[in-house]
């Protein structure tokens, strides 16, 4: 529901671009850091290369830690004011990261930055659920996720360009400026989307009831567990890729190109998903993507166990795997939110906590197993995919590729 009191009603294209820009806050905050990890470690006295992964993982843990806070607040006070508060805090903590004089303070500020940015994940999903239904919701979700996928193509290169212009701290100043821009844009243009009849109190009993409904719904719980596993694989990739390219393949100058070659097909696949999901249905497309993701990751793990693969083969297989991931993530997210309209904010929070915290822990565990080769990462990634398949099979009672559901029009 778009607020009719807005003097200039925001159009659907601007709505999608704005929501996607909010989602991109997190991708920029994570992926622009990758080229700077060696400089951060050197400047702040961190000699353990694996420990530098905390710059990424701390953000993700923070990102998952507060989602149960943002959702109920947004269900009570509305999406717009809560979004503004979270983005403002994101900007402040990005500035704190930029002036941190110790690794410990940087990690604490990164955690707080992620905790603030969690508002964007919770509310973008909730607002899409507020406005759209059925396959149309999946289409819009896919478009917002597409920008989230495109950002990793350019974020490491942007990070490298910033490092050419100044120290690693300048990256955080740029992130703060981007946060300020998105905060102002969303405040000036974004209408309130919360349906009045869905506004909830902050009564703990009501909140826990909504949490219970989220965890007791078969689609919500099952697909959230599947997404947790796949997000664990994505986190492992983000946390490990710098070491893989720098140490395993000894090609530090290729880090930006590797990110682009893996992320660009993933972004294109996410755009393709938005075009075909309304024709073939969320389940058919999402399940097909998951099967493809699993097949490629398991095959890649087997190949890497048998030979010393070159960088070009690693990049090719990873690009193929994440194409499958692109057809999986937004569709499984849509299925998880299918029955959650009356409690969209809280449901998005619960699912987000499980997905991001669980995924961050899984990804960190896989990243810490790095031994100078790609094998631990690839075995862990294949394991994540297999767990996601099992969770999906249990959720659907052994039946995949369900019939296309009838699309409904967006909620007016």
N, C-alpha and C positions, 0 to 999 in steps of 0.2 A: 504494500500500500504506500503510495507516494503522497505525502502531505499536500493536500489541496490548498493550504494556506501559504505555501511558498509562492512569492510574487512572480517568479519566473520558473516554471516547472522544468526540471532537469530532464533531458531526453534520454532514451534508452542507451544510445551509443556513449554519451558522456557518463552515464551511470556505470556501464561496464568498464570503461577506461579508468574511472575514478576508483572503483572497487579493485581493479587489477593493480593500479598504482599503490594502493594501500597494502595489497598482498606483497608487492615487490619490495616494500620496506625491509622485509625479513631476508629476502634473497640477496639484496644489496649488502645488508649488514653481515651476512655470512660469507658470501663468495668474494666480495672485494677484499676480504682479509687474507685470502689464500697466498697471494704473492708476498704479503708483508710478514708472514710468520717467521721466516729466518731473521729479518731485521728486528722484529719485536723480541725474539729470543735473545739476540745478540745485545740489544740495547738494554734489556731488563735482566740480563744475567741468567738466562735459562739455557743450560747446556744440553739437557735431555730433550731430544727432538720429539719424542712421543708426548712429553709434557706440554709442548706447544699446542697440541690438539685441544687443550682446555680452552683456548681462545674461542674455538668454534663450539665445543661441547657445552661450556658454561652458558653460552647464549641460548642454546637449545634447551638446557635444563631450566633456565629461567623462563623461557618461552612456554614451557609446559606447566610451570609451577603456579601461575596465577590465573589460568583460564577458568578455573572454578569461581574466581572472584568476579571477573569481567562479565561472564554470562548472566548470573543472577542480577547484578547491578543494571545491566542493559535491559533485562526483562522488567525491572522495576522503574527505572528512570528514563528509559528510551535509549535508542542506539546512538543518537547524535552526541549528547553531552558526554557519555562514557567514552566514545571514540575519541573525542577531543582531548579528554584528560589523559588517556593512554598515550596518544601520539605526542602530547606535550612532554610527558615524562620520558618517552623514548628520546626526544631531542636533548633533554637535559643530561641524561646518562650517556648519550653519545659524546657530548662535550666533556663529561667527566673522564671517559675513556681516553679522550685526546690529550688530557693533561696528567694522566696517571704516571706516577714516578716509580711505582713498583709493580711487579707482576701480580702480586696478591690483590692490589687495588684494581688493576686492570680486569682481573678475572671477576672480582666482586661487581665492578661496574658493568661488565659484559652480562653477568647474570641479571642485574637489575634492568639493563637495556632490553634483554630478551623478555623479561617479565612484563615490561611496559608494552613491548611490541606485540605481545600475545593478544592484546585487544583487537588488533587488525584481523588476525586469523579468526577469532571467535565471531566478531561482528560482520565480517565480510560473508562468512558462511550463513550466519543468522539472517542478514539482510537479503541475500539471494533467496533464502527459504521464505522470508516475509513476502517477497514480491512475485516469485515464480512457483510453478507447480510442474510435476511430472517430467517429461522429456525436455521441456523448455528449461526447467531448472538445471538439468544436466548440461544443456547446451551453454547456458550462461556461466555455469560453474566451470565448464571446460574453457571458455574464453578467458575468464579471470585467471585460471591456472595456466593458460597459455603464456600470458605475460610473466607469470611467476617462473615459467620454464625459460622464457627468452632472456630474462635478466642474467642467469648464470652464463649465458653466451658472452655477454659484454662486461659483466662485473669484474672478473679477474683482469681483463684488459684495462678497464677503468682504474682498477687498483694499481696496475703497473704504471699507467700514465701519471697517476697522482704521485707515485713514488719517484718518478722522474722529475716532478716539479717540487717535491718537498719530502720530509720524513714521513714515516708510517702514521704519525699522529694526524697528519693532514687528512687521511682517509676518514677519520672519525668526525672531523670538522665538516667534510662534505656530506657525510651521513646525517649530521645534525641539520644541515641546511635543507637536505631533502625531506627530513621529518617535518621541519617548519613549513615547507612548501605544501606537503600533503595535508598537514593539519589545517592550514588556512583554506585550501581548496575545499576540503570536505566540510569545514564549518560554514563556508559561504554558499556552497552549492548543494550539499547533500540534504535532502528532506528527511523527516522522521518516517521510518518504515514500520515501526512496531504497531501492530493492530491494537486498538484500544481494548478489545475484548481479551487479548492475550497478555495484557499488563498484569504482572504478578507482584505480590508483596515480598518483603525481605524476611518474612516469617520463616524461621529455620525449619519448621515442620513442612511448609510448602516447598522449600528448597530441596529438602531431603526426599520429599515425595517425587519431585521432578527428577532428581538424580536416580531414584529407584525405578521410575518409569523408563528412563534412558537405558539403564543397565538390565532391565527385565525384558525389553523389546528384543526379539530375536534378530531382526535386521540390524538394529542399532549396535548391539553388543558384538554380534558375529563379524560384521563388516569393519567395526572399529578395531577388533583384534587383527583382522587381515591387514588393515591399513597400518597398524602399529608395526607389524613385521616388515612390510614394504618400506615404511619410513625409516626403520632401523637400517635397511640396506642403503637407502639414500644418504642417511647420516654417516654411515661408514665410508661411503664414497667421498663425501665432502671433507670428512676429517682426515682421510688417508691419501687423497689424490696428490697433494703436494709432495709427500714423501715418496709415493709411488713413482711420480714423474722425475723428481730430483734424484732419488737414491736407487730405486730399482732399475730405472731405465737411463739414469744419468743424462737427462735432457732438460735441465732447468729452464732453458730459454723457450721450451715448447709448452709451458704450462698454460698460457693463454690460448694457444691453438688447440690443445687437447680439450680444454673446457668447451671451446666453441664447437669442435667437431662432435662432441658427445651431446651437448645441450641443444644445438641447432636442429638436428632431426627430432629430438624430443619435443621441442617447441612446435615444429611443423606437424607432428603427430597429434599434439594437443589441439591445434587448429583443425586438423582433419576430423578429430573426434567430435568437435562442435558441429561439423557438417553432416556426420553420418549417424549420430546417436538418436536423432529424432526419427530416422528412417528404420533403423534396426533395433532400437531399444537399449536401455541402460544395461540390462543384464547380459544380453548377447555381446555387446561391445566390451563391456567391462570384464566379463569372464574370458573372452577371447584374448584380451590384452594381458590378463594375468597368466594364462596358459603360455602365451608367447614369452613373457618375461621369465617365467620359470624355465622353459625349455632352453632359452639362450643362456641364462646364468648357469644352469647345471652343465650344459655343453661346454661353456667357457671354463668352468672349474676343472672339468675333466681334461681339456686341452692343456691348461696350465700345469696340471699334474704330470703330464706326459712329456712336454717340451718346454724349452725356454722361449716363450713367445716374444716376438719383436713388438715394438711400440705400436706400429701400424695395426697389427692384429688385435692388440689390447683395445685400442681406440675403436676399431670396427665393431668388435663384439660388445663393448660397453654402449656404443651408440645404438646397436640393435636391441640390447636389453632395455635401455631406457625409452626407446620407442614403445615397447610393450608396457613399460611403467606409465607412460603418458596416457595410454588408453585404459589404464587401470585406476589411477588415483582419483580423478574427478568423478568417475562413475561409481566407484565404491563409496566415495563420500556422499554422493547423492542417495544411494541406497541406504546408507546409514541414517540419513536425515529424513527418509521417506515418511515415517509416521510421527515426526517430531514437531509439526507445525505449532501446536499450542505452547510448547516449551522450547522453542528453537534456540534461544540464548543459552539456557542452562544445558540443553542437550549438546550444543556445539562446544560448550566448555568442557563437559565430561568427556566427550569424544576427543577433544583436543588434548586434554591432560593425558589420557591414556596413550594417544598416538605420539605426542611429542616427547613426553617423559620416557615412556617405554622405548620409543624409537631412539632417543638420545642415549639411553643406557645400553641398548643393543649395539648401536653404532660405535659408541666409545669402547665397548668390550672388543669388538672386531678390530677397531683401529689400534688398540693396545697390543694386539697380537702381531702387528707388523714386524717382520723379521728381515727386512731387506729384499723380500720378494713379493710378488702379487698373490701368491697362493693363499695365505690366510684370509685376505680380503675376499677373494673370489669364492672360497669355500663358505665363508660367512654370508656372502650375498646370496649364493644359491640356497643356503639353509633358510634365510629369510623368505625367499620366494616359495619354498616348499611349505613352510609354516602357513603362509598366506593362503595357499591352495587348500590346505587341510581345513583352515578356519572357514573358508568359503564353502567347501563341500559340506561341512557340518551345519552351517547356517542355512544352506539350501536343501538340507536333507538328502544330499547325494545327487541332486539334479542341477546341472549347470545350463546356461544358455536358455533361460526361461523365455516365454513368448513376450513379444513387444507389448508394453502397456500403453493404453490409450492416453495420449497427451491431453492435458487440460490447459486452459488459457491461464496466463499470469493473473494473479490476484489483483483486482483493481484497487 
